[in-house]
Amino acid sequence: MSLFEQSASSRSSKGASDSPNSKTPPPKYSEKSSLFASDDIDDAKPRKAKAVEPKSGTSLQQHAKLQLSQACVHILLLTVFSAMTRFCRIGFSNRVIFDEAHHMGFGGKYVNGTFYHDVHPPLAKMLIGLSEILTGFDGSFDFKSGSRFPANVNYTFMRLFNASFGVTLAPIAYATLLNLGCSPNAALLAGLLVCFDNALCTISRFALLDAMLLCFTAMSALSLSGLYKHRKQPFSAAWFKWLLATGVSLGLVASAKWVGFLAVALVGLYTLYELYDIFGQKDLSVATQFWHWASRLVALVAIPVAIYMLCFVVHFSLL
């Protein structure tokens, strides 16, 4: 064989060995050929997800009881702190301060049965008059601004009566944030901020209309948050409870001071949005749509209007 033929045969045999049809078996690798071979094999295996066992009914009840007890403790602490900041040395000043001259004077009109006219609705002023009646006030003091209280006027109790409405702001704020889905710690922080807010503390320590106004406004916000929380369970017992509570709160806040109608506007806008959303749900029957409208008209319109008018009936009967 010539040199040229030998070279051609060697090239053909080499090409055959390199062809993809070659049946030469691939090299075998042992498990010890790589330091991380065992890890690669383990990673390649599909891992089964661990099944999460659902909580039993007993554990859910225990968790609910734990949350309830925690909320009770938080509300108790907030009430104590709020009372301390509102009640501490509330009778230190024995003089008529700022608008106490007007509002305590209006309360004295109910004691004397003297007719008066004021721009605001009468509920908060009637409550101030109630505090004066509870102290045995005879209506002889005219509450001039800067004048000293006489010995027969228990002004400390009158201020405590009004400050008690301001005490409720902190626990109501806590409950409102819980309804909105906040954690207990976040709700507790908000309640503490309300407890030690300087403006809220100051406005609550005098016989003014504002402590009652703030209390009824906070009640409206709490009721609305509860209604929002149960919005997906309409016509349930909890839903009806919060709906009626919202209506009562609106009647109280609107009867305390004209600025309370801002709370009415807030609830009204939310109600219109909710009814618009319900109207777009084509799977609801006409009867269901009707009861959605009727229940809100009764609770959020008829009840507040009835409370507002009742306050004026009592107002005119006392004068």
C-alpha positions in Angstrom: 0.0 0.0 0.0 1.3 3.4 -0.9 1.9 6.2 1.5 -1.1 8.2 0.0 -3.5 5.2 0.5 -2.4 4.8 4.1 -3.0 8.5 4.9 -6.5 8.4 3.3 -7.5 5.2 5.2 -6.3 6.7 8.5 -8.4 9.9 7.9 -11.5 7.9 7.1 -11.2 5.7 10.2 -10.8 8.8 12.4 -13.9 10.5 10.8 -15.9 7.4 11.4 -15.0 7.4 15.1 -15.9 11.1 15.3 -19.3 10.8 13.6 -22.5 11.2 15.6 -23.6 7.7 14.6 -20.7 6.2 16.5 -21.8 3.7 19.1 -18.9 4.4 21.4 -20.4 4.4 25.0 -20.0 7.7 27.0 -17.5 7.6 29.8 -19.0 6.5 33.1 -18.7 8.6 36.2 -18.8 7.2 39.5 -20.6 8.9 42.5 -17.1 9.8 43.8 -16.0 11.5 40.6 -17.2 14.9 41.8 -17.1 16.4 45.3 -20.6 17.7 44.9 -22.1 14.8 43.0 -24.3 13.8 45.9 -25.6 17.3 46.2 -26.4 17.5 42.5 -28.3 14.2 42.7 -30.3 15.3 45.7 -31.2 18.6 44.0 -32.3 16.8 40.9 -34.8 14.8 42.9 -38.3 16.4 43.2 -39.0 17.3 46.8 -42.4 16.7 48.2 -44.0 19.6 50.0 -44.8 19.0 53.6 -48.5 18.9 54.2 -49.7 21.6 56.5 -52.2 20.2 58.9 -55.3 22.4 59.3 -55.9 23.8 62.8 -58.5 22.0 64.7 -61.7 23.7 66.0 -60.3 23.6 69.5 -57.1 25.4 68.6 -59.0 28.0 66.6 -61.2 28.7 69.6 -58.2 29.0 71.9 -56.6 31.4 69.4 -59.8 33.5 69.3 -60.0 33.5 73.1 -56.3 34.6 73.3 -56.9 37.5 70.9 -60.0 38.5 72.8 -58.2 38.5 76.1 -55.3 40.5 74.6 -57.7 43.1 73.2 -59.4 43.4 76.6 -56.1 44.0 78.3 -55.1 46.6 75.8 -58.4 48.4 76.1 -58.2 48.4 79.8 -54.7 49.8 79.7 -55.7 52.5 77.2 -58.7 53.4 79.3 -56.6 53.8 82.5 -53.9 55.9 80.7 -56.6 58.0 79.0 -58.4 58.6 82.4 -55.1 59.6 84.0 -54.3 62.2 81.4 -57.9 63.6 81.4 -58.8 63.5 85.1 -55.5 64.4 86.8 -56.0 67.7 88.7 -59.0 68.6 86.6 -60.4 70.8 89.3 -57.1 72.7 89.9 -58.4 75.9 88.3 -61.5 77.3 90.1 -62.3 79.9 87.5 -64.6 79.8 84.4 -62.2 79.2 81.5 -62.7 80.2 77.9 -66.0 78.9 76.4 -67.1 77.3 79.6 -68.8 80.7 80.1 -71.1 79.9 77.1 -71.7 76.2 77.5 -72.0 76.0 81.2 -74.3 79.0 80.9 -76.4 77.1 78.4 -76.6 74.1 80.8 -77.8 76.5 83.5 -80.7 77.4 81.2 -82.1 73.9 81.4 -81.8 74.0 85.2 -83.8 77.3 85.3 -86.1 76.4 82.5 -85.1 79.6 80.6 -85.5 79.7 76.8 -82.3 80.4 74.8 -81.2 80.3 71.2 -77.9 78.9 69.9 -76.7 78.0 66.4 -75.7 74.4 67.3 -78.1 71.5 67.9 -78.9 70.9 71.6 -77.7 67.4 72.5 -74.2 68.3 73.9 -75.6 71.3 75.8 -78.3 69.2 77.3 -75.7 66.8 78.5 -73.8 69.7 80.2 -77.1 70.7 81.8 -77.5 67.1 83.0 -74.1 67.2 84.7 -75.2 70.4 86.5 -78.4 68.8 87.6 -76.5 65.8 89.0 -74.4 68.1 91.2 -77.5 69.8 92.6 -76.8 73.1 90.9 -79.6 75.6 91.6 -79.0 77.9 88.6 -78.0 80.9 90.6 -74.5 81.3 89.1 -74.2 83.0 85.6 -70.8 81.6 84.6 -69.1 84.8 83.6 -65.7 84.2 81.9 -62.8 84.5 84.4 -65.0 84.5 87.5 -64.5 82.2 90.4 -66.8 79.3 91.0 -68.8 79.7 94.2 -68.8 77.0 96.9 -72.2 75.6 95.9 -71.1 74.9 92.3 -69.4 71.5 91.9 -67.4 72.5 88.8 -65.0 69.5 89.3 -67.8 67.0 88.7 -69.0 69.0 85.7 -65.6 68.8 84.1 -65.2 65.2 85.0 -68.5 64.4 83.4 -67.4 66.0 80.1 -63.9 64.5 80.3 -65.3 61.0 80.5 -66.3 61.4 76.9 -62.7 62.2 76.0 -61.5 59.1 77.8 -63.3 56.9 75.4 -61.3 58.2 72.4 -58.3 56.0 73.0 -60.1 52.6 73.3 -62.4 53.5 70.4 -59.3 54.3 68.2 -57.8 50.9 69.2 -61.0 49.0 68.2 -61.4 51.0 65.0 -57.9 50.0 63.8 -58.6 46.3 64.7 -61.7 46.4 62.5 -59.6 47.8 59.7 -57.2 44.9 59.8 -54.3 46.4 61.7 -52.3 44.3 64.1 -53.0 44.6 67.9 -49.6 46.2 68.4 -50.2 48.9 65.8 -53.7 49.5 67.2 -52.2 49.8 70.7 -49.6 52.3 69.4 -52.4 54.4 67.9 -54.4 54.3 71.1 -51.4 55.5 73.1 -50.9 58.4 70.7 -54.5 59.4 71.3 -54.0 59.0 75.1 -51.1 61.5 75.2 -52.1 63.9 72.4 -51.9 67.3 74.0 -54.7 68.9 72.0 -57.1 66.0 72.8 -56.2 66.0 76.4 -56.7 69.8 76.8 -60.0 70.0 74.9 -61.4 67.1 77.1 -60.6 68.7 80.4 -63.1 71.6 80.2 -66.9 71.7 80.2 -67.2 72.3 76.4 -69.1 70.7 73.6 -66.0 69.3 71.8 -65.3 66.3 74.0 -68.8 65.0 73.3 -68.5 65.8 69.6 -65.2 63.9 69.4 -66.6 61.0 71.2 -69.6 60.7 68.9 -67.4 61.2 65.8 -65.1 58.4 67.0 -68.2 56.2 67.5 -69.2 56.9 63.9 -65.8 55.9 62.6 -65.8 52.8 64.7 -69.2 51.7 63.5 -68.3 52.4 59.9 -65.1 50.3 60.2 -67.2 47.4 61.6 -69.6 47.8 58.8 -66.7 47.7 56.3 -65.3 44.6 58.0 -68.5 42.7 57.5 -69.3 44.1 54.0 -69.0 40.6 52.5 -71.5 39.1 54.9 -74.6 41.4 54.2 -77.7 40.8 56.3 -75.8 38.8 58.9 -76.3 39.6 62.6 -72.9 41.3 62.9 -73.6 43.4 59.7 -77.0 44.6 61.1 -75.4 45.4 64.4 -72.8 47.6 62.9 -75.3 49.2 60.5 -77.6 50.2 63.3 -74.7 51.4 65.4 -73.6 53.6 62.5 -77.1 55.1 62.3 -77.3 55.8 66.0 -73.8 57.4 66.0 -74.7 59.6 63.1 -77.8 60.8 65.0 -75.7 61.6 68.1 -72.9 63.4 66.3 -75.3 65.4 64.1 -77.3 66.5 67.2 -74.2 67.6 69.2 -72.7 70.2 66.8 -73.1 71.3 63.2 -69.5 70.2 62.3 -70.6 66.7 63.1 -72.3 66.6 59.7 -68.9 66.0 58.3 -69.1 62.5 59.8 -72.5 62.1 58.2 -70.9 63.1 54.8 -68.2 60.5 55.2 -70.6 57.7 55.9 -72.9 59.0 53.1 -70.1 58.9 50.5 -69.1 55.4 51.5 -72.7 54.2 51.4 -73.2 55.6 47.9 -70.0 53.9 46.7 -71.1 50.6 48.2 -74.6 50.8 46.7 -73.1 51.7 43.3 -70.8 48.6 43.5 -73.8 46.4 44.5 -75.9 47.8 41.6 -73.2 46.6 39.2 -73.5 43.0 40.5 -75.8 41.4 37.9 -76.0 38.2 39.8 -78.0 39.8 42.6 -81.8 39.6 42.3 -84.0 42.7 42.3 -85.3 41.7 45.8 -81.8 41.6 47.2 -81.0 44.9 45.7 -84.1 46.4 47.2 -83.3 45.1 50.7 -79.8 46.6 50.4 -81.3 50.0 49.7 -84.1 49.7 52.3 -81.9 48.6 55.1 -79.5 51.5 54.6 -82.3 54.0 54.2 -83.8 52.9 57.6 -80.6 52.7 59.5 -78.6 55.6 58.0 -81.4 58.0 57.2 -84.5 57.4 59.3 -82.7 56.6 62.6 -80.4 59.6 62.5 -83.2 62.0 61.6 -85.4 60.5 64.4 -82.6 61.0 67.0 -82.0 64.6 65.7 -85.7 65.5 66.0 -86.1 63.8 69.4 -83.3 65.9 70.8 -85.2 69.1 69.8 -88.4 67.7 71.3 -86.6 67.1 74.7 -84.8 70.5 74.3 -88.1 72.5 74.0 -89.8 70.5 76.7 -87.1 71.4 79.2 -87.2 75.2 78.5 
